[in-house]
Amino acid sequence: MEAVGFEEYLAALLHAPRPRTGALAFYDHRVRRICTDQRLLFLPLDDHLCLRGDGLFESLACRERVIFALDDHLARLREGAEALCLEPPCSWDELRARIVDVARAAGRDDCGMRVLLGRGPGGFGIAPSECPVSSLYIIALESSPTRPEVLEKGLSAFASAIPPKQPYLARIKSNNYLPNVLMAREAAERGLDVAVAFDEQGRMCEAAIASVGIVDAGGSLVCPPPERILAGTSMRAALAAAQARGMTVLRRDITRNDIAHAREMLLFTSASLCLSLTSFDGAPVGDGRPGPVASRLREDVLRIMLSEGMSF
């Protein structure tokens, strides 16, 4: 095959087939522009973000032109950046402003957001020193409301065969999501909705892209301790909302036996806030129907995030 130059390659690149991503607007800090044509949504092959998984990301939800928990997400991103000795290519204040700009450019009341902070383009080795400047990508995506049947029937869950990440990685929202990908594939192969990881001692950790908790037999809201799970922003909001309602809130180990005797099992996500897991390993959780705590917390967290979120 004959090699081609810039113009011919660029024309072929822009006409290359690709699946529709649902990207509404995006920002690449190298270009310092916001674009709304998803044909130009590209990542450099030498960015260690994709080459080595050396980077971080955050998923945010926007409802009614409000970005949920923006500062919580940025705080978690900053903690992860410190753990990876990774500095953004701009100030944190500018990064925050660009997220709002991209959300506004999307032109939708409701959308999803992805913020990716990477080691940056450089060499094809492994050393961070190969990358002189870090990378920053911000994408606004189409979002869909939670399907009515999910609210009416809940979701099915099971104990994953994929082990959870080690503590030093589990608490960082890194771009290395291969275990999560394997959990998602495992769920699809089994025809179930949610794979939940358990550690070597049989203690529940988290789902592929969400935090998990239970309402125990005594009516307390229980979530796993923070040592081996990501600090989920929606879970934290739900814990605060439950406490405000007078519920007992606990962070302790959860076993399969605890799930078998739980009143409810809950899934906390940025997009759907709080959903019911109505079966686990083929057995019903509680009475096998979405419970009242999931519904109340979903409403409470939505109200909190709309009132405290960043309007754009």
Secondary structure, DSSP 8 states (H G I E B T S, - for coil): -----HHHHHHHHHTS------EEEEEETTTTEEE--GGG----TTBHHHHT--EEEEEEEEETTEETTHHHHHHHHHHHHHHTT---SS-HHHHHHHHHHHHHHHT-SSEEEEEEEE--B--SSS-GGG-SS-EEEEEEE------HHHHHH-EEEEE-SS----HHHHTS-BS--HHHHHHHHHHHHHT-SEEEEE-TTS-EEEESSSEEEEE-TTS-EEE--GGGS---HHHHHHHHHHHHTT--EEE----HHHHHT-SEEEEE-TTTS-EEEEEETTEESTTSS--HHHHHHHHHHHHHHHHHSEE-
